[in-house]
Amino acid sequence: MLKNNKITAVILAAGMGKRLGSITKGTSKVLLPVGDKTLIEYAIDFVKGVDIRDIMVVAGYCFGKVKKAVNEIDSSIKVINNQEYKFQNLLSFAKALEQTEDGGVFTYDADHIFSKETLEGVSKNLKDICVYCSYDLSGGDDDVMKVKVDKQGNIVEMSKRLKDFECIYTGMFFIEDKYISVLKKIVSDLLTRRGKEKTRVEMIFKAFIEKGFHVKVINVGKANWFEIDTSQDLELARKSI
């Protein structure tokens, strides 16, 4: 496997997990156990499996608890405090981006648990501007992020409201180092024009496309991951793992 020494992994873990109701009262969603590990442990193991060693976790809700848990897993991981965690997740990404040095950025949403197959699909495809998706639509539902793709395998549109689409989004993406200056400008412009309340990281892709860049879809195989948004999601993951 290639050594990804010039890549920073940004793990987004600031949210309140409101859809889990009382389960996340007083604790972060990423500290919930599934099997023998918490969600944040799955996230850290995944990015290390991709052979990325420069890792940032952006926490917010129950920051102290998340920071302590991350430090116990690996004290070299930087934990960033997004005190404005009630806003959308582009703000968390922006706070991490401010602290990245030279190199590309790989982003992982910490409420997911992925399979070895997905890990292998990501590991082999860390280049250019790309999002990781599955063309397997058998396990999808209305709440998944849907992606419309052109004949060259580039994103045309991404939205949960799409009716015509080819694949579904994992919540992971990569942007190579040569595009980072453009990325920082895009993030700044989005937060300035749209505000903290309405800006999500997925808006980055549309902005790149509008600037004439291609955003490539990488097929990671089956859609056999778990996304923990509700108590039903959590129960299913715990029964399956």
Residue, then its C-alpha position, 0 to 999 in steps of 0.5 A: m500500500l502506498k504511504n500517504n504521508k502528504i495527506t491529512a485525514v479530517i474526521l468530522a465528529a462535532g454533531m449533536g446526534k439529535r435524531l438519536g433522541s435520548i441516546t445522545k443526551g450527555t454524550s456524543k454520537v461518535l462515542l456510542p459502542v457498536g460491537d467492541k468499538t465506538l464509532i470514533e474508533y471505527a473512523i480512526d481505524f479506517v483512515k489508518g487502514v488507508d495508511i494516513r497518519d496525519i489525522m484531525v478529529v473535529a469535535g464539538y458537542c461533548f468536546g471534552k469526552v471526545k477529546k479524552a477518548v481520541n487521546e486514549i486511542d492515539s495521543s498524536i491525533k489533533v482534536i479541534n474544538n468547533q464550539e459552533y457545532k450546532f451549525q452545518n458541517l462545512l464550518s467543522f471542515a473549515k476549522a480543520l482546513e485552517q490547520t492543514e499544511d502541505g498535502g491533500v485532504f481526505t474527509y470522513d464522516a464519523d457516524h459511518i462504519f465501512s467494510k474492508e471492501t470499501l477500505e480497499g476501494v478508497s486506498k487505491n484511489l487517492k488522487d485528483i478531486c474525488v468522492y467515494c460512492s456505490y453503484d449498488l442501489s439495492g440497500g438504499d433508502d430515501d435518506v441517502m445522498k444520491v449522485k448523478v454521474d456523466k458518461q465519464g464518471n464525473i459528478v453532475e449533481m448530488s442531492k437527497r432529492l434526486k429522482d434520477f441518479e446512478c449511485i449513492y455517496t459514502g460521505m467520504f471524499f479526497i482533494e489532492d494537494k494541487y487543488i487545496s488553494v482553490l478548496k480554501k477559497i471555495v469554503s471561504d466563499l460558501l461560508t461568506r455567501r451562504g452562512k454557517e446555518k445552510t452550508r454543508v461539505e457537499m456544496i464544495f463539489k458543486a462549487f468545483i464543478e462551477k469553476g470548471f473542475h471535474v469531480k470524479v466518482i470512485n466506485v467502492g463496491k457494495a453499499n454495505w456500510f452502516e450510517i448511524d443517524t437514528s436509534q433504528d440505525l444503531e440497533l441494526a448495526r449492533k445486531s449485524i456487527 
